[in-house]
Each structure stands twice: as C-alpha cells, then as structure tokens.
Amino acid sequence: DPGEWNSLAADPAARDVAAALRAEVIAFWRPAEQLARAARTPKAEREKHFYPYSNQFMLGGGAVANARP
C-alpha cells in the first residue's frame, strides 16, 4: 500500500514481507536482553517509569526523558 492507508499485515500476499520485517525488528531490539539493558541504563533519582518495559521515564521535576539502552 504505497499511501499506507490500509494495513497489509494480515494480507496473505504480504505474509513473507511481514515475517521478514518482524525478524529484522527482533534482531535489532533483542527483546531477550531488554531487562539487562534497562538495568544498565543510568537512572535519575526519584524517576518514575510509565510501565515496566518503557524506555521513557519521568524525572523528579516532571520532565519526561528517554533512556537509551
């Protein structure tokens, strides 16, 4: 879909492309290593994560920051 108006993810004709793209994303992000990367990420005092696997967190003053694995 050149205009990206329709999701082709469920289209059987696009199954191979979707599988290849999914494999690239998993290879890049390495989800099995996510918790270890999060543990190595420098943390600010009194930060609050929005959800357990977030790469964003809120600083004590309310600013939102992005963690970089």
Protein Blocks (a to p, Z undefined) as FASTA:
>chain_A
ZZopaccklpmklmmmmmmmmmmmmmmnommlmmmmmmmpccdehiacfbfkbcbdcdfk
opacdddZZ
